[in-house]
Amino acid sequence: LFLDGHSLQVDESSMTGESDHVEVNHSQNPFLFSGTKVADGYGRMLVTSVGMNTTWGEMMSTINRDSNDQQTPLQGRLNKLTSSIGKVGLTVAFLVLLVLLVRYFTGN
């Protein structure tokens, strides 16, 4: 919450996607958000929320919750590929072990 300052402008592009700076003042726009950057001016503020209780924290938890529910097609394909590579690697390692054991016990 904006308390006092002089011509404070912040960059809220990380939250809104807009590249324009937003002026913060007592009457029209008294709120500052976590994740924004001061572009010009100076000011004092009162912190009312931190962490996941901020607007930024709520947005990030929503994004994380949505992304954890289901895999993208690329993630599904990559999971199949890594499983296949792992199976091939284990098979090759087992065959090398068998060949080395046979050579060891036959004396070659």
Residue pairs with C-beta under 8 A, 6 or more apart in sequence:
1 30
1 31
1 32
1 45
1 46
1 48
2 8
2 24
2 25
2 26
2 29
2 30
2 31
2 32
2 43
2 44
2 45
3 43
3 44
3 45
3 46
4 43
4 44
5 24
5 41
5 42
5 43
5 44
6 41
6 42
6 43
7 23
7 40
7 41
8 23
8 24
8 25
8 38
8 40
8 41
8 42
8 43
9 21
9 22
9 23
9 24
9 38
9 39
9 40
9 41
10 21
10 22
10 24
10 32
10 33
10 36
10 37
10 38
10 39
11 19
11 21
11 22
11 36
11 37
11 38
11 39
12 18
12 22
12 33
12 36
13 19
14 35
14 36
14 37
15 33
15 35
15 36
15 55
15 56
15 59
21 39
21 40
22 29
23 29
24 30
24 31
24 32
24 43
32 45
33 54
33 55
33 56
34 50
34 54
34 55
34 56
34 57
35 56
49 57
51 57
52 58
52 60
52 61
71 79
